[in-house]
Amino acid sequence: MGYREINSSQNKYIKELGKLKHNKFRHAKQLGLIEGLHLISSAYDNNLLVEILVTKDNLHLVNKYQNVNIIIVTDQIISKLSTSVTSQQILGVINLAKYFSQQKIDYHQNALILENIQDPGNLGTLLRTSLGFNFPNIFLVHNGVDLFNDKVIRASQGSLFYLNIHVISHPVVEFLGQLKKEHYQIISTNLSDNSTFLETTSFAAGQKYAVCLGNEGSGLSPMILDNSDLNVKIKINAKLDSLNVAQAGTILMYEINKQQKGE
C-alpha cells in the first residue's frame, strides 16, 4: 500500500481540511473529520471512510484499512486539525453525502424525535442511548446543533454510524402524520399538570413508539405536543425543577425498552 506524506501545517490541503471544523464548510464539501481508532473503525465498517491522517509512529495501526487513502503527517498537523484535548494522533475524513444517502427508516422499530437540540453533548449522549435501548430511528426536527459537530461525534461514541438519522425538512405535522400511518404512538415529554407520570405508564411489547424530546430551554413546540398521543413526565425530587434533556431521554427510552422486553 502506498502512502502520501505531508510535513507542513501550512500545506494547502491541510488548510482545507482544517475548515471542516466548521459547519458551513462541512456542508459545502460534504466531508467531515473524525478522530481516534474507534470512530475510524466504525466509519470504515459503514463504508464511509475516505482518508486517514496518521503520524509515522502510529502507521502500523491503520495498515488493515483497504481502499482508503492514507496520509502520513506530523504531530503539528494533527494538533492543528484535532479538537481533542488529548489527541489520539489519528484522524479520518468521512463522506457525509454517502452517510445521509445510506440512511433508511426501519418502520418496524422505535424512533426518537429530537426538536432543536442545541447542546452537542446532549445530542451525542441521546444518540448513544438510543442505540443502547433500541431506538434506531432518529429524526432531527428544526435542526439545532450540527450532527457532525466534533463534540456530538465524541459524545455519541460512534453510535451515529449505526443509527438511521434523518433531518426533517417538511412540516412537522405532516411528518407526525406519516409516523401515525405507520402505527407509531407519539410520546412527548412535558411537565404540565395534564401529563402522565412515566412510572404509571405501560408500554406494550408489540407497539412502536416515537419519543419526542425538545430544546433545552423551551422544550417541545406546541405543534408536537398537540399532535402527540401521550404526554409523560418523570417523577423527581420536588427541590429539582427538571432533568437535563439527555437524562430524561435516557430514562424514558430505558423504561420503554425494559417493559417491551418484559423485564
N, C-alpha and C positions, 0 to 999 in steps of 0.2 A: 504494500500500500504506500502510495506517495504522499508526501506532506508538503504543505506550503509553510513558509516561515516569515513572520513579520516581527521586526525588532524595535520599531519606533512607535511610540504612543501618538505621534503626530501623523502617522500614516493616514491617507485619505479614507481608506476603507474602515479603519478603526474609528475614525471620527464619525463616519456614517452609522456604524454600529452603536456608538455612544448616544446617538439621537433616539435610539429605540427605547431609551429610558422614559421617553415622553409619549403620552397617549397619542398626540397628534401624528407623530412620525410612525408609530406602530400601525395606526390605521392607514396611513398613506402608503407604507411599504408592505403592509400585511405580513410583517415579521415581528417576532418577539424574542426577548432574551430570557434565558433561564440559567440557574446556577446550581451546581452540585451534581454528583453522580446519580442520586436518587431521582431527581427530576429529569435528568437527561435520559436515564434508563426508561422512565415512564413515557417520555415523549417518543423515544425510539420504538418502544413496543407498540405505539399507536401510529407509527409511520409518519411522524410529524417533524422529526429532527432533520435539519438541513445541514448544519455545520457544528463543529466543536472547536472551541479555542482552549488550548491547554498548554501549560508550561512543560518544558522538556523533561523535568523531573517526574511529571505525572503522566507522561505519554503512554506508559505501559498500561494504564487504567482504561484506555479507550481503544485499544487495538481490536477489540471484539466487534466494534460497530462498523458494519459494512455499508457501502454506498452512501457514506456521509463524508463531506469534506472535513478534513482535519487541519487546523492551523496551529502551528507551534508559536507561542507568543511569550513575551517576557512577564515577569512579575508586575512590572509597572503598567503594562497594558491591562492585565487582569484587574489591577487596582483601579484603573481608570473606568473600566466597564462594570465592575462589581458594585452592587448596592448593599452587600452584607458587611457587617462589622468585622466578622472573621471569614474571609474568603476561603472557598474550597479549592481555588486555583483551577477550576474547570467551568467553562461557560458553554452554553448551547444556543443556537439560533433555531427557532421553530417557525413553521409555516402556518400563519394564522388563517389564511384563506382556506387552506385544506382542513384545518381544525373545524371551522364552522360548517364547511360543506359535508363533513362526516357525521354531524350531529343528527341523530334520528330519535324521534319521540317514541318511547315504549309505552303505549297506551294500556299495557297490562300491569303497570307498576305505579306506585305512589309518586307524587310530584311535590315540589317546593316552589312557591311563587314568592319572589323577593322584589319588593317595590322600593326603588330609590334608596338602597342601602349605600351609605356614604363611607363608612369606615372599612378600609381594606382588611383589617384583622377580623372584623365581624364577618365579612363576606367569605374570606378564606376559611374561617372556622365553620361556617354554615355549610360550605361545600364539603369539607372533610366529614362533618357529622352526617350529612345527607347520604354520603357513600356508606358510612358505617351503619346507618339504620335503615338502609334500603329505600331511599327516596331518590332514585337515579335521574328523574326528570327535573331539570331546573329551568325556571322561566324568570328572566330578568325584566321587570316592568319599569318603565321610565328610567332605565339605566341606573345612574348612581356612579359608584367608583368603577373604573375600568377593570374588566375581568383579568387582564394580563398586567395589571399593576404588580410590581415585584413583591410587594407586601402581601397581596392577595395570593399569589402563587406560593410564597413561602408558607403562609398560614394554612393553605389548602393541602400541603404536603403531597402535591401531585395528584390529588383526587380529581381535579378538574379534567384530567386526561381520561378518566374512566366514567364520566357522567355525560348525560345528554343535556347540553346547555344551550338555551335559545334566548335571544333578545327579542322581546315582543314589541313590534313597531305599530301594529294595528290597534284599534280601540280596545281597552281592557274588557269592556262589557262583551264585545264580540268574542274575545279570547276565552273568557269565563264560560260563555255560552257553548263554545266548542267543547270545553272540558266536560260540561254537564251532558252534552250529547254523547260523550264517551263514558258516561255513567260515573263520573267523579263526584264526590261530595266535597264541596268547597268549605274549608275551615279557616276562619280568621281569628287572630288574637286581638282582643280588645278588653280594656279594663273597665268598661261600663257596668252598671248595676244589672243590666239585662243579660250579661254574658254568663255562660255556664261554667262552673269550675271544672277544670280538667280532671280533677280527682274523682268526679262523679259521672264522667262521660265514658260510654262504652264504644269500642271500635271493633267492627266485625271483620273477621278474617277474610271474607270474600269481597269486601268493599274496597274501592280505590279512593284514596284521599289526596286532596291538594291543599297543603298547608300554606297559608299566606302570612308573611311577615313584612312589617313596614319600616319606614325610615326611623332612625334612632331618635329623632326629636319629635316628629309629628305623627308617627305611627302609620297605619294604613289609611288610604284615601276613602272617603265616603262611598265612592263608586265600587270599591272592592267589598267594603263592609256590607253595603246594601244588597250586594249580589251573592253573599255567602249563605251557605245552608246552615252554618252553625258558628257562633262566636264563643270563644272559650277564653278563660283566664286561669292563671296558676295561683293557687293559694300560697301566700308568702307572709312573713312576719309583718305585722302592722307598722312597724317602725321603718319599713322599707317601702318606697313608693312603687318601684317596679324593678324588673330584671333587665339586664342587658339583652338586646335582641338575639345575640348568638346563644346566650344562656337559655332564654325562653324557647328558642327554636330547638335547641338540643333536647330539652326536657320533653317538649311536645312530640318530636319525632321518636324519641326513645319510648315514650308511653304507647304511642300508636303501634310501633314495631313490636313491642313486648306483648301487647294484647293480641295482635294479629298472629303472633307465633304461639299463642296460648300459654305464655309464661307468667 
